[in-house]
Amino acid sequence: MNIRKLRSAALAFSAAGVALSLAACGSAGPAGSNVSSDSATMWGLTGGNQPVLQKSVESWNQANADKSIKLDFFANDAYKTKVRTAVGAGEGPTFIYGWGGGVLKSYVDAGQVADLSDFVAQNPNVKDRYLPSVLKNGVVDGKTYALPNNNVQPVVLYYNKEVFDKVGAQAPKTWDELMALVPKFKEAGIAPFSLGGQSKWPDLMWLEYLVERIGGPEVFANIAANKPDAWSDPAVAQSLTKIQELVDAGGFINGFSSVAADSNADQALLYTGKAAMVLQGGWIYQGMKKDAADFVKGGKLGYATFPTVSGGKGDPANVVGNPSNFWSISAKATDAQKKAALDYVKDGMFTDGDTQALIDSGAVPVINGIDSKLAASPDKDFLTFVYGMAKNAPSFTLSWDQALSPAQGDAMLSNLDQIFLKKISPEQFVATMNATIGK
């Protein structure tokens, strides 16, 4: 997940805001040791794929001193604030890390990212590298503005097998089974679900899957298409009601609104046995593999698809999450920076070494021809599970906060936080969000 946002409020920041404190970031270390002020700049995210990206850039810089890249890392939420401020001021990095969707479109509409269509057409090896279903998420109005840069990331229901064995439970296959597990775990002194509520975006995974299971992908497709009163679809209010019923039942760990996903606190609650389950992105497997190797390697980690909902219209095989993360190239970069960036995209990304490093980290690269490599991995059970989720899904819906416009995404996360805190009703949420349509 793990994790995701250009947001309109940040455009009001002054250009001086670009120099935000770097307290939440780390430099690339050796990757930045032989770079100059004229180098292409790249901002990446800490955790997950950080070691793979850092090594990739280091190798590139060693072999291409005249086309070097200066890489800095930021925690997920801090990055989203910093990049939206920088892009809004026309001073974004050469490589703009994103998720596609409405946020990418906002960059395109503002003239902040370069059209990569000719580059892709002239380099068929680049286009053919990717899974087609993922590649299309970098396309806006028929033109390519972003290319996938790492792994496929569906949202997964993770569970602690030891805790489940303790109460004699099985992974829930239906919503009713999920709700029935809540009192069992509470009686055992275990929180049914961990949740990084402080970060807000983990809340969204619950709404995304419930709406999908109840109403099918068409519900959000209409919302994303800005159809009038699209949030009034009954599936939305029903999903919000189920979320609040789960909150009322004590389904989430006490103090979930203070748990931060950026620090991996939500996943730590799972592998330490304080919580039985967590609904999170496919990316957190990498964090748990690193921070809780005995838990992962010892067969204590379970994972499943999101439960079905009785009477729901959605296909149980449909998934939500991030098809991948993407690189866009800043339209404001110098010609030399753009050339260095495109050359890296063409020749420095998804080398055999990088691809294997992603797999070794516990991730599924978004490229063709990796089946045998996944099968040979010690993590093959999880990797093939995730690959199958993405490959076989009739519908793979992009995380809503990325698919919507920045203004809508901000409003949605703020109001969904209020839903989880029981400060507003489903009806109030629907009315507020209908008012954002078209903004």
C-alpha positions in Angstrom: 0.0 0.0 0.0 0.3 0.9 0.2 0.0 4.4 -0.6 -1.3 8.5 -3.1 -2.4 13.1 -4.3 -2.4 16.5 -5.9 -5.0 18.5 -3.9 -6.4 21.8 -4.8 -6.1 23.5 -1.5 -2.4 23.3 -1.8 -2.4 25.4 -4.9 -2.9 28.4 -2.6 0.5 27.8 -1.0 3.1 30.3 -2.2 6.0 29.1 -4.3 8.1 29.4 -1.2 6.1 26.4 0.1 8.1 24.3 -2.2 10.9 24.6 0.3 8.9 22.7 2.9 10.8 21.1 5.7 12.5 17.9 4.6 12.1 16.3 8.0 9.9 13.6 6.5 12.3 12.7 3.7 15.6 11.1 3.2 18.2 11.6 0.5 19.1 8.8 -1.9 22.6 8.6 -0.3 25.1 7.3 -2.9 22.5 7.8 -5.7 22.9 11.6 -5.2 26.6 11.7 -4.6 27.7 12.3 -8.2 24.9 14.6 -9.3 24.8 18.3 -10.0 22.2 21.1 -9.9 21.5 20.3 -13.5 20.6 16.7 -12.9 17.1 15.3 -13.4 15.3 15.2 -10.1 13.2 12.4 -8.7 11.1 12.1 -5.6 10.2 8.6 -4.4 8.4 7.1 -1.4 10.0 5.6 1.7 9.3 2.0 2.6 8.2 -0.7 0.1 10.1 -0.3 -3.1 12.6 2.3 -1.8 15.7 0.0 -1.8 14.9 -1.2 -5.3 14.5 2.3 -6.7 17.6 3.6 -4.9 19.8 0.8 -6.2 18.3 1.3 -9.7 19.2 5.0 -9.7 22.6 4.4 -8.2 23.4 1.9 -11.0 22.1 4.4 -13.6 24.2 7.3 -12.2 27.4 5.2 -12.2 26.9 4.3 -15.8 25.5 7.6 -17.0 27.3 10.5 -15.4 26.2 12.8 -18.1 22.5 11.9 -17.5 22.4 11.6 -13.7 19.4 11.7 -11.5 19.1 13.2 -8.0 16.8 11.1 -5.9 15.1 12.0 -2.6 12.6 10.0 -0.6 9.6 11.1 1.4 7.0 9.5 3.6 3.7 8.9 1.7 1.6 11.6 3.3 4.4 14.1 3.4 5.1 13.5 -0.3 1.6 14.2 -1.3 1.7 17.6 0.4 5.1 18.5 -1.0 4.5 17.4 -4.6 1.1 19.1 -4.9 2.7 22.3 -3.7 5.6 22.0 -6.0 3.6 21.1 -9.1 1.1 23.9 -8.3 4.0 26.3 -8.3 5.4 25.0 -11.5 8.5 23.7 -9.7 7.8 20.0 -9.5 10.6 17.4 -9.8 11.6 16.0 -13.2 10.1 12.7 -12.4 6.6 13.1 -10.9 5.5 10.0 -8.9 1.8 9.4 -9.1 -1.1 7.0 -9.4 -2.9 8.0 -12.6 -6.6 8.9 -12.6 -8.1 12.3 -11.8 -4.9 13.6 -10.2 -2.9 12.9 -13.4 -5.6 14.6 -15.4 -5.3 17.7 -13.2 -1.6 17.8 -14.0 -2.4 17.4 -17.7 -5.0 20.1 -17.6 -2.6 22.5 -15.9 0.1 21.8 -18.5 2.5 20.4 -15.9 3.4 17.0 -17.4 4.9 16.1 -20.8 3.0 14.2 -23.5 4.9 10.8 -23.8 2.9 9.5 -26.7 5.6 10.0 -29.3 8.2 8.5 -27.0 6.1 5.4 -26.5 5.4 5.1 -30.2 9.1 5.4 -31.0 10.1 2.8 -28.4 7.8 -0.2 -28.8 10.0 -2.1 -26.3 8.8 0.2 -23.6 5.1 -0.2 -24.4 5.5 -4.0 -24.8 7.1 -4.3 -21.4 3.9 -3.6 -19.5 0.7 -5.4 -18.8 -1.8 -3.6 -21.1 -4.5 -3.3 -18.4 -2.0 -1.3 -16.2 -0.4 0.8 -19.0 -3.8 2.3 -19.9 -4.0 4.1 -16.5 -1.3 6.5 -17.7 -3.5 7.6 -20.6 -5.6 10.8 -20.6 -7.8 11.7 -23.6 -6.0 9.2 -25.8 -2.5 10.4 -25.0 0.1 8.9 -22.7 1.3 11.1 -19.8 2.6 8.5 -17.3 4.3 5.1 -17.4 4.1 2.4 -14.7 7.2 2.2 -12.5 6.8 -0.6 -10.0 4.3 -3.3 -8.9 0.6 -4.1 -9.1 -1.1 -3.2 -5.8 -4.6 -4.6 -5.2 -6.2 -4.1 -1.8 -6.0 -7.4 0.2 -7.6 -8.6 3.4 -4.7 -9.8 5.6 -5.2 -11.9 8.8 -3.1 -13.4 11.6 -3.4 -17.2 11.4 -2.3 -17.6 15.0 -5.0 -15.3 16.3 -7.6 -17.0 14.1 -6.6 -20.4 15.4 -6.9 -19.1 18.9 -10.6 -18.4 18.5 -11.2 -21.3 16.1 -12.1 -19.0 13.2 -11.7 -19.0 9.4 -11.2 -16.1 7.0 -14.6 -14.5 6.3 -16.0 -15.1 2.9 -19.2 -13.0 3.4 -19.9 -9.8 5.2 -22.2 -11.7 7.7 -19.3 -14.0 8.5 -17.0 -10.9 9.0 -19.5 -9.3 11.4 -19.9 -12.6 13.3 -16.1 -12.6 14.0 -16.1 -9.3 15.7 -17.5 -10.5 19.1 -15.3 -13.6 19.0 -12.1 -11.6 18.8 -13.3 -9.0 21.3 -14.0 -11.7 23.8 -10.5 -12.9 23.3 -9.1 -9.4 24.0 -8.1 -8.9 20.3 -9.1 -6.1 18.1 -10.9 -7.5 15.0 -9.4 -5.0 12.6 -6.4 -2.7 12.6 -6.9 0.6 10.8 -4.6 3.5 10.1 -7.4 6.1 10.5 -5.0 9.0 11.1 -3.9 8.7 7.5 -7.6 8.7 6.3 -6.9 6.9 2.9 -7.0 3.5 4.6 -10.6 4.2 5.5 -11.4 4.5 1.8 -10.5 0.8 1.1 -13.6 -0.2 3.1 -15.9 2.1 1.2 -14.4 1.1 -2.2 -14.9 -2.6 -1.7 -18.3 -2.4 -0.1 -19.7 -0.2 -2.9 -18.1 -2.6 -5.4 -19.6 -5.7 -3.8 -23.0 -4.2 -3.3 -23.5 -2.2 -6.5 -20.8 -3.3 -8.9 -18.1 -1.1 -10.6 -20.8 0.9 -12.4 -21.6 2.9 -9.3 -18.1 4.4 -9.0 -17.8 4.7 -12.8 -20.8 7.0 -12.7 -19.3 9.0 -9.9 -16.0 9.4 -11.7 -17.9 10.4 -14.8 -19.4 13.3 -12.8 -23.0 12.2 -13.5 -25.5 14.3 -11.5 -26.3 12.9 -8.1 -24.2 9.8 -8.7 -23.3 9.6 -5.0 -27.0 9.0 -4.4 -26.8 5.4 -5.7 -28.2 3.3 -2.9 -25.0 1.2 -2.8 -23.1 4.2 -1.4 -25.4 4.8 1.6 -25.7 1.1 2.2 -21.9 0.8 2.3 -21.6 3.8 4.7 -24.2 2.3 7.0 -22.3 -1.0 7.1 -19.1 0.8 8.0 -20.8 2.5 10.9 -22.4 -0.7 12.0 -18.9 -2.2 12.1 -17.6 0.8 14.1 -20.6 0.4 16.5 -19.8 -3.3 17.0 -16.2 -2.4 18.0 -14.8 -3.8 14.8 -11.7 -1.5 14.8 -8.9 -1.2 17.3 -9.5 1.5 20.0 -7.9 4.8 19.0 -7.8 3.9 15.3 -8.1 7.6 14.4 -4.6 8.1 15.9 -2.9 5.1 14.1 -0.7 6.2 11.2 -0.2 4.1 8.1 3.0 5.9 7.2 4.8 4.5 10.2 3.4 1.0 9.4 1.7 1.1 12.8 -1.5 -0.5 11.4 0.4 -3.6 10.0 2.4 -3.9 13.3 -0.8 -4.3 15.2 -1.6 -7.3 12.9 1.7 -9.2 13.2 2.0 -8.6 17.0 -1.4 -10.2 17.5 -3.1 -7.1 18.8 -5.4 -7.1 15.8 -6.7 -10.1 13.9 -7.1 -8.5 10.4 -6.2 -5.4 8.4 -7.6 -4.3 5.0 -4.6 -2.8 3.2 -2.8 -2.6 -0.1 -0.7 -5.3 -1.6 2.4 -3.2 -0.8 2.4 -3.8 2.9 3.6 -7.4 2.4 7.0 -5.9 1.7 7.0 -4.0 5.0 5.9 -7.1 7.0 8.5 -9.2 5.2 11.2 -6.8 6.3 9.9 -5.9 9.8 8.3 -9.2 10.8 10.2 -11.9 8.9 9.3 -14.7 11.4 5.7 -13.8 11.1 5.7 -14.0 7.3 8.2 -16.8 6.8 6.6 -18.8 9.6 3.3 -19.1 7.8 1.5 -17.0 10.3 0.2 -14.5 7.7 -3.0 -15.2 5.9 -4.6 -13.3 3.1 -7.9 -13.3 1.2 -10.1 -11.4 -1.1 -12.7 -9.0 0.3 -16.0 -10.8 1.4 -19.1 -10.8 -0.7 -22.3 -9.0 0.5 -25.6 -10.9 0.3 -27.7 -9.6 -2.6 -24.8 -7.6 -4.0 -24.4 -7.1 -7.7 -20.6 -7.0 -7.8 -18.5 -9.8 -9.1 -16.5 -11.3 -6.1 -13.4 -11.4 -8.3 -13.4 -7.6 -8.8 -10.7 -5.7 -7.1 -9.8 -2.1 -6.0 -6.5 -0.6 -5.4 -3.6 0.7 -7.5 -2.8 -0.9 -10.8 0.7 0.5 -10.2 2.5 3.7 -9.5 3.6 5.9 -12.4 6.3 8.3 -13.6 5.2 11.4 -15.4 7.9 13.8 -16.7 7.6 17.5 -15.8 6.8 19.8 -18.7 8.8 22.4 -16.8 12.0 20.4 -16.8 15.0 21.4 -19.0 15.6 19.6 -22.3 18.6 17.9 -20.7 16.6 16.8 -17.7 13.8 15.5 -19.9 16.3 13.5 -22.0 17.9 12.0 -19.0 14.5 11.1 -17.6 13.3 9.4 -20.9 16.6 7.6 -21.3 16.2 6.2 -17.8 12.7 5.1 -18.5 13.8 3.4 -21.6 17.0 1.7 -20.5 17.3 2.1 -16.7 13.9 0.8 -15.5 12.8 -2.9 -15.2 16.2 -4.3 -16.0 16.5 -8.0 -15.1 18.2 -7.0 -11.9 15.5 -4.5 -10.9 12.7 -6.9 -11.8 14.2 -9.6 -9.7 14.8 -7.2 -6.9 11.1 -6.2 -6.9 10.1 -9.9 -6.7 12.6 -10.6 -4.0 11.2 -7.7 -2.0 7.7 -9.3 -2.1 6.2 -7.3 -5.0 4.7 -8.2 -8.4 6.2 -6.1 -11.2 3.7 -4.8 -13.7 5.4 -6.3 -16.7 5.0 -9.3 -19.0 6.8 -12.6 -18.9 7.4 -13.0 -15.1 5.4 -16.1 -14.3 8.4 -18.4 -14.0 10.2 -15.8 -11.8 7.2 -15.5 -9.5 6.9 -19.3 -9.3 10.5 -19.6 -8.2 10.2 -17.0 -5.4 10.1 -18.0 -1.7 7.1 -15.6 -1.6 5.4 -17.4 -4.5 2.2 -18.1 -2.7 1.5 -14.4 -2.0 2.9 -13.2 -5.2 0.9 -15.6 -7.4 -2.2 -14.7 -5.3 -1.8 -11.0 -6.0 -0.9 -11.5 -9.6 -4.0 -13.7 -10.0 -6.2 -11.1 -8.3 -5.0 -8.4 -10.8 -4.8 -10.6 -13.9 -8.2 -12.3 -13.4 -10.2 -9.4 -12.2 -13.2 -8.5 -14.5 -12.8 -5.0 -13.0 -9.8 -3.3 -11.3 -11.0 0.0 -10.0 -8.3 2.6 -9.2 -8.2 4.0 -5.7 -11.0 6.6 -5.6 -8.9 9.4 -4.2 -6.7 9.1 -7.3 -9.5 8.5 -9.8 -11.4 11.6 -8.8 -10.4 15.3 -9.2 -8.2 16.7 -6.4 -11.1 18.7 -4.9 -13.4 15.8 -4.8 -10.8 13.5 -3.4 -10.1 15.8 -0.5 -13.7 16.2 0.3 -14.3 12.5 0.1 -11.5 11.6 2.5 -12.5 14.3 5.0 -16.1 13.3 5.1 -15.3 9.6 5.2 -13.2 10.3 8.3 -16.3 11.8 9.8 -18.3 8.7 8.9 -15.8 6.4 10.8 -15.9 8.8 13.7 -19.7 8.8 13.7 -19.9 12.5 13.3 -22.0 12.6 10.2 -24.7 10.3 8.8 -24.5 8.4 5.4 -27.2 10.8 4.1 -25.0 13.8 5.0 -22.0 12.3 3.3 -24.0 11.7 0.1 -25.4 15.2 0.0 -21.9 16.7 0.6 -20.3 14.6 -2.1 -23.1 15.3 -4.6 -22.2 18.9 -4.3 -18.6 18.3 -5.4 -19.6 16.7 -8.7 -17.9 18.5 -11.6 -15.5 20.3 -9.3 
